[in-house]
Amino acid sequence: MYLKDQLQGFVPTEQATEIIKKVARGSSVIRLSNAVSMTSEKKKIPVMVSGPGAYWVGEGKRIGTSGATWIYPELVTKKLAVIVPATREKLEFSVKDVFSELQDSIAEAFYTAFDSAALFGYESPYATSLMGSIRDNGAVVEAPLANFDIAASDVMAKVEAAGYDVDGFAAKIGVKNSLRKLRDASGAPIFVPGTDQNELYGQPIEFVRNGAWRDDQAEIIAGEWKYSLVGTHGDISYEILKEATLQNTLDEDGKPLSLAEQDMVAIKATMLIAYLCVKPEAFAALAPTSGEVHDTTLSTLTVGSLTLSPEFASATAAYTTTTTNATNTITATATDGAATIAITVNGTKVENGSAATWNTGDNTVEIKVSNGGYSRTYTVAVKKE
């Protein structure tokens, strides 16, 4: 099947599988996190927060029992799209050949955008980011790199004080010089570089090389990474664009690239991927002393006079409520006056401070707070009875 005969559809399974594999290899977040396969838009993941107890057993005595405590956080996939400009001659190639050729560039674009969103909330559709969760939890250590060994120990101590073990690190590649100088009491290196994986204090450390790391936000992130969840969907869809103007792709004259004027096409590939930090207290970070904090929290959120569950708190991203009204007014206030707020109800834009009209049954309100390229999304599930 030639590309000109099938201008939209799904990337062939073989090429889609390779792209997903390359995304998993290139993403530092996926390499460290608990990866979950998803076959639908949403999936609840059982996470044990306290385990069953063990008991000494005496002759003729009844065995004691205690149950484990579980939570069921929900992974929600978001659409991640990349647009690759190409010459019109590509339309004469088979779909399989085109995506075999472009799989590396598509995968790199995917994992760069994903890591940036998951780690720091940069241009993110997710409710929160790992660094956002760490800041909300007060687990940020600010210290100069000159005392990296002490600062790294303090970061690990924050995780351990919450009852968790650090089993991995994510870091910017620029800290390698500081790491190479670290020695233990016997003079042996604490940082051990490897061919496929590096280690710090005996645990894997991933250096985010793909341009996703935000230098002003953190030097290193430590944690127990099984509480960082990534959900991936196996399908990748595509669409051929012929008339679009690519605002973020500049022509040689510095203007946005016009496909029609340049006799080109663009291939838009879209994958579904989810991210969620289910235990923020299991993570901590070392931040530069001069790091700029882009506050993306809300200070207030109301839906008419409805009662939100749980009670509103800036660090809590998801709420539920019930109404019998046809409409309710949604009002949100950002903590930082420089932040912007965008509200949608069931995918339709609603002005802040205006009334939303409800469908009978379930409705979804999304409040996206953006500040300096960083963002977080609050959601309210509104059920109209």
N, C-alpha and C positions, 0 to 999 in steps of 0.2 A: 504494500500500500504506500503510494507516494504522499508526501506531506501536502501537496496541492490538492489532493483528493480527500484529505481528512484534516480539516483546519482546526479541529478541536477534538478532544477525547482524552483517553488515558495513555500515559507513557507505557510502552510495552513492558510486561512483567519483568523480563530479564534486565532491561535498562533501569527500571524503577528500583528493583532490588539492589542493583549496584550503586545507584545514587544514595539510597538509604544507608547502605553500608559505609559509603564514603563520608556521609554526614556523621554517622556514629563514630568513625575513626577521627574525623577532624574536629569534632566538638569536645572540648574539655569537660563541659558539664555532663554530657552523655557518658563519657568514659568513666567519670567518677560516680555518677548517680545510679539509682535503682531504675533500670529501664523496663518499661511495661509495654507490651504489645496491645494495641487497641483495634477493635473492629467496628466501633461506632464513635459518635462524637463525644460521648461521656462514658466514664467508667469509675465506679467506686472501688477504692483499694483498701482492703483491710490492713490496718497497722496496729500491732500490739504495743500498748504503752506501758503495761505492767504484766509480768508473766505469772504463771501458776506457781504456787509454793510447793516445797517438798517437806515431808514430815517424818520424824522418827516414829517407828512403829514398834509398839510393845506387844508381847504375847497376849492374845485375847482382847487387844484394844482396837477400837474403831479407828480407821485411818482418816485423818483429817483431810479436808479438801479446801481449795480456794480457786477461784476462777481467774482467768486472764482478763484484762481490760483492753477492749479494742475500740479504735475509732475508724470511721469510714470516710476519709476525705475523698472528694470527687475530682478526678482529672477531667478537664474540659479542653478539647483540642481547639486550636486556632489556626486559621489559614495563613500560611507563609508563602509569599509569591516572589518570584524573581523574573525579571524581564531581560532577555538576552537579544541584542540586535544582531541581525544576520543579513547577508545578501539575499536577493530574491532567488538566486540560483539554488538556495537550500530547498526551495519548494519542489525541485525536481528530484530530490533524494527521497529515499524511503524513510518512514517515521523511525524505524529501528536504527538506521545509519545516522540520522541527525542526532538522536539522543545518545547514541554511543559516542559520538564526537563531542557533545556538549556536556556530558555527565560530570566532568571534573569542575567546570566553571559553575554549573548549577549547584552542585554539592557544596562548593566553597561559599557561594553566596548564602545558601541556606544555613550552614553551621555558623557562619560569622554573625548573621542577624539573630539566630537563636541564642547563642552564647551571650551576646550583648544584652538581649532582653531578659533572659533567665538570670544572669548574674547581677545586672545593674538596673534593669527596668528601662533600658534605653530604647525609645520608640517601640514600647512593648504593649501587647494586647492583654497580658496576663494581669491577674488581680494584684500581684505583688512580685517582687524579685527577691533573690537570695540576699543581696546586700540591703535591700529595703527592709526585709524581715529582721536582719541582724541589727540594723539601726533602731528599728522599733523596739527590739528587745534589749537595747542598751549594751550590746556586746561588741563595741568598737574600741580598740586600743589605738590611741594616737601617739606615735613615737617616731623619732628620726631613725633612718636606716643605719646610722653609725652604731646604734645599740641593737642591732637586729636580733641577736641571740636572746637577749633579755625580753625584747618586745614579742618575739615569736613564742617564747615560753609563757608570757602573760596572756597571749591570745589563746593558747592551748588550755591555760588554767581556767579561762572563762567557760570553755566547753566542759571541762572536767568538773568545775564547781556546780554545774547544772546536772551532773550525773551521767555524762556521756563521754565517750572516748573518741579522740581524733583519729580517724583512719584514712585521712587524705587531705591534700591541700590543692588549692588553685591559686595561681600567682601570675603576675606580669613577668614577662621574660627579662625585664630590666633588673630584677632582684638577684639574678644568677651570680653577679659579681660578689654581692654580700654573702650569698650562701656558700660560695667556694672558699671563703675565708673562715667559716665556722669550724671549730675543733671541739672534741669532747675533752674530758679530763686527761685522757692518755695521749692526746694529740692527734687522734684519728678524725678524719673528716666526718662531719655530721650530714653533709649533703653528698649523696652518691649519684653521679650522673650515669645513665644507662642508655643502651641502644634504643630500646622501645619505651622504657619507663624510668623516670628519675625518682629518687627517694630522699626524703627529709625526715630525720628522726625515725627511720625504718618504715615510713609510710609513703605511699605514692604521692608525687607532686606533679601536677599538670601545669605547664606553662602555656598560657593562652597566646598563641602566636598569630592568630587569624585576624587581628585587628579589632577584636571584640572587647578587649580589656580597656577599662576607663581609668587612666592613670590618676586622675584627680579624686577617685573614689576609694581605692584600696591598693595596698601593696600585695597582700596575701589574704586568702580566706581559708580557714581551717574548720573541719567539722566531721561529724559522723554521717557519711554521705548516703546511707540507706534511707535517710529521712528526706532526701532530695529526689523527687520523682519526675521521670520523663516518660511521656506516653507518645508512641509513634504509630502512625497508620501506614499500611503498606502501599496504598495507591498514591500516585502522583498524576494530576491532570495537567493538560496543556491547552493553550489557545494561541492561534496565529493572529497577530495584530498587523494590519496593513496601513492604516491611516493615522495612527496615533502620533502624538508628539511626546517624546520622552523627556519630562522635565528635569530628571536627575542625570541624564546622559547628554553631555554637551558636544556639539559639533566643533570642528576646527576653528570656527569663528566665535566660539564661546556661547553660542545660543543653543537652547534645547533642540535635540535632534528630531527633525521631522522625517518620519519614515517615507511619506509620499514624495517629499522633495528630493530625498536622497536615493530613491528607488530601492528602498530596503524594506525588510519585514522585521518583526520582533516576535520572539517565542516566549510566551509567559507560561512558566511552570509553577504549579501550586501543590504544596504538601500540607498535611495536617499534623500538628505536633502540640503536645500539652506539657506544661511545667507547673510544679507545685512543691513548695517547701512545707512539709507537714509538721516539722518540729523546729521552729526557729531557734529555740534554746540550745539545739545541738550544733550551732555554728557560731563562729566569731571571726572578726577580721582585724587586720592591722591597716590603718588608714594613714595617709600622709598628714603631717601636722597642719599643712596649709590647704588640705582638701576642701573643696567647695561642696556643701550639702545642698542638693536640689530637692526641696521638700515637696513631695507629691501627695501629702495627706490632706484629708478633709478635717475641718474643725467642727462642722455641723452638717447633718444630713437629716432632712425630714421629708416624709411623704404625707402631706396633709397633717391630720392629727392621729394618724395610724401609729400603732405601737410596733417598733422594730424588735425583732428577736434575732440575736441577742441585743441588748441595749447598745446604742451607738458608741463606738470607741474608734479613735483615729486609726489604730493599728488593725482593726477588724475589717475585713474586706467584704464579707458575704452576710446577707440578712434575709429574713423572710417576714412577711406580714400578710394580713387578710383584710379585704374590704368588701363592703356591700354597695359602695358608691359607684356611679358611672365614671367619675373622674376624681382625681386628687392632685393637689399641687406639689410638685417636687422642687425642693430648694436645697442647694448644696453650697457650702462656703469653704474655699480652700484655706489652709493654714497660712500659706505664703501668698501674699497679695499679688505676686508676679505670676502665679500659676493660672492656667486656663482650665475651664471645666466644659466638657461636652457630655450631654445626656441623650441616651436613646431609650425608647421603650419598644420592645419587640422589633428592634432594628430601625425604628423611625425616630428621627431627631426631634427632641423636645427642648424648648428654650428653658434655661434655668429660671425657676420661679414661676413657671407656667403649669397649667393643669394637663395631666396625662389622661387619655381615655383608655379604659381597660376593656379587654376582651373577657368574656365569661370563661372562668377557669384560670389557667396559669399565664402569668405575664412576667417578662424579664426586663428589669431596669438596669442599665449600665451607666455608671458615672465615671468618666475617664478624666483624671487629673494629670495635666501635662505641665512640666516645668523644665526649661532648658534642654529639651530633647528627651528627658526622662519622664516616665509616666507610671501610673498605677490605676487599676480599674476596680471600683466598688460595684457590687451587684446587689439588687434587692429582688427577690422572688415574690411577686404580688399575686395572691390568689383572690379572684373576684368570685364571691359566692352568689 
